[in-house]
Amino acid sequence: MKLVRYGSRGAEKPGLIDAQGRIRDLSAHVSDIAGDVLANLDRLQAIDPASLPLVEGNPRYGACVGQIGKFICIGLNYSDHAAESGMAVPPEPVIFAKYTSAVCGPNDDIIIPRGSEKTDWEVELAFVIGKPGKYITEADAMDHVAGFCVCNDVSERAYQTERSGQWSKGKSSDNFGPIGPWLVTRDEVANPNNLHMWLKVNGAQMQNGSTNTMVYQVPFLVSYLSQFFTLHTGDVISTGTPPGVGLGMKPPRYLKAGDVVELGIEGLGEQRQICVNDI
């Protein structure tokens, strides 16, 4: 299934994408794509999409998951991106938080913060926890994954690396976490560790990679993170980016108002964002 949340921000409705690529409304069955719904997807699998009301027009896509508790990111998790950054592959995953105020829809504007001169892009594979757990083994890890989605880990590099302290303040500005357009359930993703991923700025190819260069893969990450804290239903984990970010260019290139960012991952859909200055 491809599960979606559609409608105005803060008032999104649950839906799914039918075989013709149209939105079908799930409001009669669930109140949101969130919480226990993610832990019990079998009840949605049993619904015939043709029995659901068809959503007319082209509504806004919201973030594909609601009520996110934790938004966890993995840094330097692609060997070719680590090389691009001039850094060694870390001996254990680098973990940082993206605060949930960053969450937005896949086509919402990228808001460049006041004073920012180094806002950057990162196409990433994200996964969403369905079944909660702690001290999860790698063998059982995928049983805890509800599905996968596209994430743009938008980053302000000066805030991230030049202002001291944690990375999170460079990762968490408003609208720095577009996720979606849909959550693709685990059964529809045969191998999350071999998906083509790409990103363009103003039509020019910037990133063109694959999840097959991911150092720490999804089952390991589920198990690893769960050794430190409980993974709850609806937690989002974004797994890192391939090379081609603005920081790695010579000279570096960063986003400015008016730029258009397009990105996607094989089988998981595409995003499109326009960059605007914060007011």
C-alpha positions in Angstrom: 0.0 0.0 0.0 0.9 3.6 -0.5 -0.6 5.6 2.4 -1.0 9.3 2.3 -2.1 12.3 4.3 -3.8 15.0 2.2 -5.3 18.4 2.8 -4.4 21.7 4.4 -1.6 21.8 6.9 -2.8 20.7 10.4 -6.0 19.3 9.0 -4.7 16.4 6.9 -7.0 13.4 6.1 -5.8 9.8 5.7 -5.8 8.2 2.3 -4.2 5.6 0.1 -3.1 5.6 -3.5 -5.1 3.2 -5.8 -3.8 1.3 -8.8 -4.5 4.3 -11.1 -2.4 6.6 -8.9 -5.5 8.4 -7.4 -6.1 9.3 -3.8 -8.8 7.3 -2.0 -10.2 8.6 1.3 -9.7 6.4 4.4 -11.5 8.7 6.9 -14.3 6.2 7.5 -11.8 3.6 8.7 -9.0 5.6 10.5 -8.6 9.1 11.8 -4.9 9.4 10.7 -1.9 7.6 9.4 -0.4 7.6 12.8 -0.1 5.7 16.1 -1.8 2.3 16.3 -2.8 2.4 12.7 0.9 2.0 11.8 1.2 -1.0 14.1 -1.9 -2.7 12.6 -1.6 -2.2 8.9 -3.4 -5.6 8.2 -6.7 -3.9 8.7 -6.0 -1.5 5.9 -4.6 -4.2 3.7 -8.0 -5.9 3.8 -9.9 -2.9 2.4 -10.7 -2.8 -1.3 -9.4 0.6 -2.6 -12.3 0.7 -5.1 -14.7 0.8 -2.1 -13.3 4.0 -0.8 -14.4 7.5 -1.9 -12.3 9.0 -4.7 -10.6 12.3 -3.8 -11.2 14.9 -6.5 -8.8 17.5 -7.7 -5.1 17.8 -6.6 -5.0 18.3 -2.9 -1.8 19.1 -1.0 0.1 16.1 0.3 1.0 16.4 3.9 3.8 14.6 5.7 2.9 10.9 5.1 3.0 10.2 8.8 1.3 12.1 11.6 2.0 12.5 15.3 5.7 11.7 14.9 7.4 11.2 18.3 11.1 11.0 17.3 12.7 12.1 14.0 16.1 10.5 14.1 18.8 10.9 11.4 22.0 9.0 10.6 25.0 11.0 9.5 27.8 10.0 7.2 26.1 6.7 6.4 27.1 6.5 2.7 30.7 5.6 2.0 30.8 7.8 -1.1 29.2 10.8 0.8 31.8 10.4 3.6 34.6 10.5 1.0 33.0 13.6 -0.6 33.0 15.2 2.9 36.6 14.3 3.5 35.6 12.3 6.5 36.1 8.7 7.5 33.2 6.3 7.7 32.3 6.3 11.4 32.9 3.1 13.4 29.4 3.3 14.7 26.4 5.2 13.3 26.3 9.0 13.9 22.9 9.8 15.4 21.3 13.2 15.6 17.8 14.5 16.1 15.7 16.5 13.7 13.1 18.2 15.8 9.6 17.5 14.7 8.8 21.2 14.1 10.8 20.6 10.9 8.3 18.1 9.5 6.3 19.3 6.5 4.7 18.0 3.3 6.8 16.7 0.4 6.0 19.7 -1.8 5.8 22.5 0.8 8.3 25.3 0.5 11.9 25.1 1.9 12.0 28.1 4.2 15.5 29.5 4.3 16.1 30.9 7.8 17.0 34.5 8.5 20.7 35.0 8.1 21.3 31.6 6.4 23.9 31.5 3.7 24.5 27.7 3.6 21.1 26.0 3.3 21.8 22.6 1.6 19.9 19.6 0.3 20.1 15.8 1.1 17.9 13.2 -0.5 17.4 10.3 2.0 15.6 7.0 2.5 13.5 7.2 5.6 11.7 4.4 7.4 8.8 4.5 9.9 8.5 2.3 13.0 5.3 0.2 13.2 5.7 -2.3 16.0 7.5 -0.7 19.0 10.4 -2.3 20.6 13.7 -2.2 22.6 16.8 -4.4 22.3 15.6 -5.6 18.9 17.7 -8.2 17.1 18.7 -7.7 13.5 16.9 -10.9 12.6 13.6 -9.4 13.9 14.3 -5.8 12.9 12.1 -5.6 9.7 9.1 -6.8 11.7 9.2 -3.4 13.4 9.2 -1.4 10.2 5.9 -0.1 8.9 7.2 1.3 5.7 9.5 3.6 3.7 9.3 7.1 2.4 11.4 9.9 0.8 13.0 12.5 3.0 14.8 15.7 2.2 17.2 16.3 5.1 17.5 20.0 4.5 20.5 21.4 6.4 22.0 24.8 7.3 25.7 24.0 7.2 26.9 27.0 9.1 24.4 26.4 11.9 25.3 22.7 11.8 29.1 22.8 11.9 30.3 26.4 12.6 28.2 27.5 15.5 29.4 24.8 18.0 27.3 22.2 19.8 25.0 19.6 18.3 24.1 19.2 14.6 20.4 19.5 15.4 20.2 23.3 15.3 21.4 23.1 11.6 18.9 20.4 10.8 15.7 21.5 12.4 14.5 24.8 11.1 10.9 25.1 10.0 10.2 22.9 6.9 13.6 21.3 7.0 12.0 17.8 7.0 9.8 17.2 4.0 8.6 13.5 4.1 6.5 11.7 1.6 4.6 11.9 -0.7 3.4 8.6 0.6 4.4 5.9 3.0 5.1 2.7 1.1 4.4 -0.3 3.3 7.2 -2.8 3.9 5.7 -5.6 1.8 6.0 -3.4 -1.4 9.8 -2.7 -1.0 11.6 -5.8 -1.9 15.1 -4.5 -1.1 15.4 -1.1 0.6 19.2 -1.5 0.3 19.2 -1.3 -3.5 17.1 1.7 -4.5 18.1 4.4 -7.0 17.8 8.0 -5.5 18.3 11.4 -7.1 18.0 15.1 -6.5 18.0 18.1 -8.9 18.2 21.9 -8.3 16.7 24.0 -11.0 16.7 21.0 -13.3 20.4 20.3 -12.9 21.4 16.9 -11.5 23.1 17.1 -8.1 22.6 13.7 -6.5 22.5 10.4 -8.4 23.1 7.5 -6.1 21.8 4.3 -4.6 21.0 3.0 -1.2 23.5 0.2 -2.0 26.3 2.4 -0.8 24.7 2.7 2.7 27.2 1.6 5.3 24.7 0.8 8.1 21.6 -0.8 6.5 18.1 -0.7 7.8 18.0 -3.9 9.9 21.2 -2.9 11.6 20.0 0.6 12.3 16.7 -0.6 13.8 18.6 -3.0 16.1 21.4 -0.5 17.0 19.0 2.4 17.9 16.9 0.1 20.0 19.8 -0.7 22.2 19.7 2.9 23.5 16.0 3.8 23.7 12.6 2.3 22.8 11.5 2.8 19.2 7.9 3.9 19.3 5.2 3.5 16.7 5.5 6.5 14.3 9.1 7.2 14.9 10.9 8.3 11.7 14.5 7.4 10.9 16.2 9.0 8.0 19.2 7.0 6.9 21.7 9.3 5.3 22.5 10.7 1.8 24.7 9.8 -1.2 27.2 12.3 -2.6 26.3 15.5 -4.4 25.3 17.8 -1.6 26.1 21.5 -2.0 28.7 21.4 0.8 30.8 18.9 -1.2 31.0 21.0 -4.3 34.1 23.0 -5.3 33.2 25.8 -4.6 30.3 24.9 -2.4 26.8 25.7 -3.7 23.8 26.5 -1.5 20.1 27.2 -1.9 18.7 30.6 -2.4 15.1 32.0 -2.7 13.5 30.9 -6.0 15.5 27.7 -6.4 13.5 24.6 -7.2 14.5 21.3 -5.6 13.2 18.0 -7.0 14.1 14.6 -5.6 12.9 11.0 -5.5 13.7 7.4 -4.7 12.8 4.4 -6.8 9.3 3.1 -6.0 8.8 5.7 -3.2 7.7 8.8 -5.1 9.0 12.3 -5.7 9.1 15.6 -4.0 9.3 19.2 -5.3 10.0 22.2 -3.2 10.5 26.0 -3.9 12.9 27.8 -1.7 11.7 31.0 0.0 13.2 33.3 2.5 11.8 33.4 6.0 10.0 36.6 6.8 
